[in-house]
Amino acid sequence: MNKISALIMEKKRKHRKSIMFKTSLAILLVTIIVLTAASMSFSNGVNKVLSNNLIRLHVIANSDSEEDQALKRDVRDAVIGFMQKELKDVKDLEQAKNIINDNINEIESIATEKVKESGKAYPVKAVLGKYPFPTKTYGDIALPAGNYQALRIIIGDGLGSNWWCVLFPPLCFVDVTHGTIPDSVKEELKNSLTDEEY
């Protein structure tokens, strides 16, 4: 009788252990799902606000050849030089969008001229719209992946590696190769976003 009781008790103990393990596992999985959903919701919320408060510049090369990649950088530099003058002292996103739209033909002409100077006959298209971007770090500022307003410049077939920066507020005009952004630029960015977004 004692052997049977001991076996029954052992079976009940194993059953309770199994239930506790399964319950703990279920709680852990639910917690992970809830935290992931909350994180995605927060990230999507931040991205939505950021995407509505920033304008990025996106230059896409014709191909990945050395020549086309160098041309992409030349086009980038020419457009940034022009936009730096046009967006100087602009503090409002809508004003920046209007300036870009008003100058879209000029931007396209500047890019086309750089293409011609290189001896190529690639067509160039400049468009202001919303486009997907991966996570990107500019010095000590990071932008999450998502859809952002951007001035997109497509050179030729647009099949090469691309280059992007933040056109407004003006992070494009900063040399971020040393990993820092001047306080004046951070201040402009801070003025365009809420404290939490910043």
Sine and cosine of phi, psi and omega as CSV:
sin_phi,cos_phi,sin_psi,cos_psi,sin_omega,cos_omega
0.00,0.00,-0.64,0.77,-0.01,-1.00
-0.90,0.43,-0.59,0.81,0.02,-1.00
-0.91,0.42,-0.67,0.74,0.00,-1.00
-0.91,0.41,-0.69,0.72,0.03,-1.00
-0.88,0.48,-0.67,0.74,-0.01,-1.00
-0.91,0.42,-0.65,0.76,0.03,-1.00
-0.91,0.42,-0.67,0.74,0.03,-1.00
-0.89,0.45,-0.70,0.71,0.00,-1.00
-0.89,0.46,-0.66,0.75,0.01,-1.00
-0.90,0.43,-0.66,0.75,0.02,-1.00
-0.90,0.44,-0.67,0.74,0.03,-1.00
-0.90,0.43,-0.65,0.76,0.01,-1.00
-0.89,0.46,-0.70,0.71,0.02,-1.00
-0.90,0.43,-0.62,0.78,0.01,-1.00
-0.90,0.43,-0.71,0.71,0.04,-1.00
-0.88,0.47,-0.66,0.75,0.02,-1.00
-0.88,0.47,-0.67,0.74,0.02,-1.00
-0.90,0.45,-0.68,0.73,0.01,-1.00
-0.91,0.42,-0.67,0.74,0.01,-1.00
-0.89,0.45,-0.66,0.75,0.01,-1.00
-0.90,0.44,-0.73,0.69,-0.01,-1.00
-0.90,0.43,-0.63,0.78,0.03,-1.00
-0.91,0.42,-0.71,0.70,0.02,-1.00
-0.88,0.48,-0.68,0.74,0.02,-1.00
-0.89,0.45,-0.68,0.74,0.03,-1.00
-0.89,0.45,-0.68,0.73,0.02,-1.00
-0.89,0.46,-0.68,0.73,0.01,-1.00
-0.88,0.47,-0.72,0.69,0.01,-1.00
-0.89,0.46,-0.68,0.74,0.03,-1.00
-0.89,0.45,-0.66,0.75,0.01,-1.00
-0.88,0.47,-0.70,0.71,0.02,-1.00
-0.88,0.47,-0.69,0.72,0.00,-1.00
-0.89,0.46,-0.72,0.70,-0.01,-1.00
-0.89,0.45,-0.71,0.71,0.00,-1.00
-0.91,0.42,-0.63,0.77,0.04,-1.00
-0.90,0.44,-0.70,0.71,0.01,-1.00
-0.89,0.45,-0.68,0.74,0.01,-1.00
-0.90,0.43,-0.67,0.74,0.01,-1.00
-0.89,0.45,-0.70,0.72,0.02,-1.00
-0.90,0.43,-0.64,0.77,0.01,-1.00
-0.89,0.45,-0.70,0.71,0.03,-1.00
-0.90,0.44,-0.73,0.69,-0.01,-1.00
-0.88,0.48,-0.69,0.73,0.03,-1.00
-0.90,0.44,-0.63,0.77,0.02,-1.00
-0.90,0.43,-0.72,0.70,0.02,-1.00
-0.90,0.44,-0.70,0.72,0.00,-1.00
-0.87,0.49,-0.66,0.75,-0.02,-1.00
-0.88,0.48,-0.70,0.72,0.00,-1.00
-0.92,0.40,-0.72,0.69,-0.01,-1.00
-0.88,0.47,-0.67,0.74,-0.05,-1.00
-0.92,0.40,-0.37,0.93,0.04,-1.00
-1.00,-0.04,-0.06,1.00,-0.03,-1.00
-0.87,-0.50,0.02,1.00,-0.02,-1.00
-0.79,-0.62,0.46,-0.89,0.18,-0.98
-0.81,-0.58,0.82,-0.57,-0.01,-1.00
-0.98,-0.22,0.38,-0.93,0.11,-0.99
-0.95,-0.31,0.75,-0.66,-0.07,-1.00
-0.73,-0.68,0.93,-0.37,-0.01,-1.00
-0.93,-0.36,0.83,-0.55,-0.07,-1.00
-0.92,-0.40,0.83,-0.56,-0.04,-1.00
-0.97,0.25,0.37,-0.93,0.07,-1.00
-0.87,0.49,-0.71,0.71,-0.02,-1.00
-0.46,-0.89,-0.07,-1.00,0.04,-1.00
-1.00,-0.08,0.19,0.98,0.04,-1.00
-0.90,0.43,0.44,-0.90,0.00,-1.00
-0.83,0.56,-0.68,0.74,-0.02,-1.00
-0.88,0.47,-0.72,0.69,-0.02,-1.00
-0.94,0.35,-0.55,0.83,0.04,-1.00
-0.94,0.35,-0.63,0.78,0.07,-1.00
-0.90,0.43,-0.64,0.76,0.04,-1.00
-0.89,0.46,-0.66,0.75,0.04,-1.00
-0.83,0.55,-0.70,0.72,-0.01,-1.00
-0.92,0.39,-0.58,0.81,0.05,-1.00
-0.91,0.42,-0.69,0.72,0.04,-1.00
-0.89,0.46,-0.72,0.69,0.03,-1.00
-0.81,0.58,-0.77,0.64,-0.05,-1.00
-0.88,0.47,-0.66,0.75,0.00,-1.00
-0.91,0.41,-0.69,0.72,0.00,-1.00
-0.93,0.38,-0.68,0.73,0.03,-1.00
-0.88,0.47,-0.67,0.74,0.03,-1.00
-0.86,0.52,-0.69,0.73,0.02,-1.00
-0.92,0.39,-0.74,0.67,-0.06,-1.00
-0.93,0.38,-0.51,0.86,0.03,-1.00
-0.86,0.50,-0.67,0.75,0.03,-1.00
-0.93,0.36,-0.69,0.72,-0.06,-1.00
-0.93,0.37,-0.56,0.83,-0.06,-1.00
-0.99,-0.12,0.09,1.00,0.01,-1.00
-0.86,0.51,0.75,-0.66,0.04,-1.00
0.94,0.35,0.14,0.99,0.06,-1.00
-0.99,0.16,0.79,-0.61,-0.04,-1.00
-0.91,-0.41,-0.12,0.99,-0.14,-0.99
-0.89,-0.45,0.74,-0.67,-0.03,-1.00
-0.87,0.50,-0.70,0.71,-0.02,-1.00
-0.89,0.46,-0.63,0.78,0.05,-1.00
-0.90,0.44,-0.66,0.75,0.03,-1.00
-0.89,0.46,-0.69,0.72,0.03,-1.00
-0.88,0.47,-0.67,0.74,0.02,-1.00
-0.89,0.46,-0.66,0.75,0.01,-1.00
-0.89,0.45,-0.68,0.73,0.02,-1.00
-0.90,0.45,-0.75,0.66,0.00,-1.00
-0.88,0.48,-0.66,0.75,0.00,-1.00
-0.91,0.42,-0.43,0.90,-0.06,-1.00
-0.94,-0.34,0.22,0.98,-0.09,-1.00
-0.86,0.51,-0.63,0.78,0.03,-1.00
-0.92,0.38,-0.62,0.78,0.03,-1.00
-0.91,0.41,-0.66,0.75,0.03,-1.00
-0.87,0.49,-0.72,0.70,0.03,-1.00
-0.88,0.48,-0.65,0.76,0.02,-1.00
-0.90,0.43,-0.68,0.74,0.02,-1.00
-0.87,0.49,-0.71,0.71,0.01,-1.00
-0.91,0.41,-0.69,0.73,0.01,-1.00
-0.88,0.47,-0.64,0.77,0.02,-1.00
-0.88,0.47,-0.66,0.75,0.03,-1.00
-0.90,0.44,-0.63,0.77,0.02,-1.00
-0.89,0.46,-0.72,0.69,0.00,-1.00
-0.89,0.46,-0.67,0.74,0.01,-1.00
-0.85,0.52,-0.50,0.86,-0.02,-1.00
-0.99,0.14,-0.06,1.00,-0.01,-1.00
1.00,0.05,0.16,0.99,0.01,-1.00
-0.99,-0.17,0.33,-0.94,0.02,-1.00
-0.86,-0.51,0.48,0.88,-0.01,-1.00
-0.90,0.43,0.63,-0.78,0.16,-0.99
-0.95,0.30,0.41,-0.91,0.03,-1.00
-0.78,-0.63,0.69,-0.73,0.04,-1.00
-0.79,-0.61,0.79,-0.62,0.07,-1.00
-0.90,-0.43,0.78,-0.63,-0.05,-1.00
-0.61,-0.79,0.65,-0.76,0.13,-0.99
-0.98,-0.20,0.85,-0.53,-0.02,-1.00
-0.29,-0.96,-0.22,-0.98,0.04,-1.00
-0.95,-0.32,0.77,-0.64,-0.09,-1.00
-0.66,-0.75,0.45,-0.89,0.04,-1.00
-0.97,0.24,0.63,-0.78,0.05,-1.00
-0.72,-0.69,0.55,-0.84,0.12,-0.99
-0.98,0.20,0.14,-0.99,0.11,-0.99
-0.86,0.50,0.67,-0.74,-0.04,-1.00
-0.64,-0.77,0.68,-0.73,0.04,-1.00
-0.94,-0.33,0.77,-0.64,0.08,-1.00
-0.91,-0.41,0.99,-0.17,-0.07,-1.00
0.87,0.49,-0.87,-0.50,0.00,-1.00
-0.97,-0.24,0.39,0.92,0.08,-1.00
-0.88,-0.48,0.74,-0.67,0.01,-1.00
-0.87,-0.49,0.66,-0.75,0.09,-1.00
-0.93,-0.38,0.76,-0.65,0.00,-1.00
-0.94,0.34,0.35,-0.94,0.06,-1.00
-0.89,0.45,0.50,-0.87,0.04,-1.00
0.39,-0.92,-0.11,-0.99,0.03,-1.00
-1.00,0.00,0.79,-0.61,-0.03,-1.00
-0.79,-0.62,0.48,-0.88,0.18,-0.98
-0.92,0.39,0.69,-0.73,-0.04,-1.00
-0.45,-0.90,0.54,-0.84,0.23,-0.97
-1.00,0.03,0.94,-0.35,-0.05,-1.00
-0.97,-0.24,0.79,-0.62,0.05,-1.00
-0.88,-0.47,0.90,-0.44,-0.04,-1.00
-0.96,-0.29,0.85,-0.53,-0.01,-1.00
-0.98,-0.18,0.84,-0.55,0.04,-1.00
0.86,0.51,-0.80,-0.61,-0.03,-1.00
-0.97,0.25,-0.25,0.97,0.01,-1.00
0.88,0.48,0.60,0.80,-0.05,-1.00
-0.97,-0.26,0.00,1.00,-0.05,-1.00
-1.00,-0.06,0.09,-1.00,0.07,-1.00
-0.86,0.51,0.51,-0.86,-0.08,-1.00
-0.92,-0.39,0.12,-0.99,0.02,-1.00
-0.68,-0.73,0.63,-0.78,0.02,-1.00
-0.56,-0.83,0.35,-0.94,0.06,-1.00
-0.41,-0.91,0.00,-1.00,0.08,-1.00
-0.99,-0.13,0.90,-0.43,-0.04,-1.00
-0.99,0.16,-0.61,0.79,0.05,-1.00
-0.61,-0.79,0.80,-0.60,-0.24,0.97
-0.80,0.59,0.39,-0.92,-0.28,-0.96
-0.97,0.24,0.95,0.31,0.10,-1.00
-0.99,0.14,-0.28,0.96,0.05,-1.00
-0.90,0.44,-0.48,0.88,-0.14,-0.99
-1.00,0.02,0.22,0.97,-0.06,-1.00
-0.90,-0.45,0.65,-0.76,0.08,-1.00
-0.99,0.11,0.96,-0.27,-0.06,-1.00
-0.99,-0.13,0.23,0.97,-0.04,-1.00
-0.91,0.40,-0.39,0.92,0.00,-1.00
-1.00,-0.05,0.06,1.00,0.13,-0.99
0.99,0.11,0.13,0.99,0.04,-1.00
-0.75,-0.66,0.42,-0.91,0.04,-1.00
-0.86,-0.51,0.71,-0.70,-0.02,-1.00
-0.85,0.53,0.51,-0.86,-0.01,-1.00
-0.86,0.52,-0.55,0.84,-0.01,-1.00
-0.90,0.45,-0.63,0.78,0.02,-1.00
-0.95,0.32,-0.65,0.76,0.05,-1.00
-0.88,0.48,-0.61,0.79,0.01,-1.00
-0.89,0.45,-0.67,0.74,0.05,-1.00
-0.89,0.46,-0.67,0.74,0.02,-1.00
-0.91,0.42,-0.67,0.74,0.00,-1.00
-0.89,0.47,-0.61,0.80,0.01,-1.00
-0.93,0.36,-0.39,0.92,-0.01,-1.00
-1.00,0.03,-0.22,0.97,-0.08,-1.00
-0.80,-0.60,0.28,-0.96,0.13,-0.99
-0.97,0.25,0.23,-0.97,0.01,-1.00
-0.85,0.52,-0.66,0.75,-0.01,-1.00
-0.91,0.42,-0.67,0.74,0.01,-1.00
-0.91,0.42,-0.66,0.76,-0.01,-1.00
-0.90,0.43,0.00,0.00,0.00,0.00
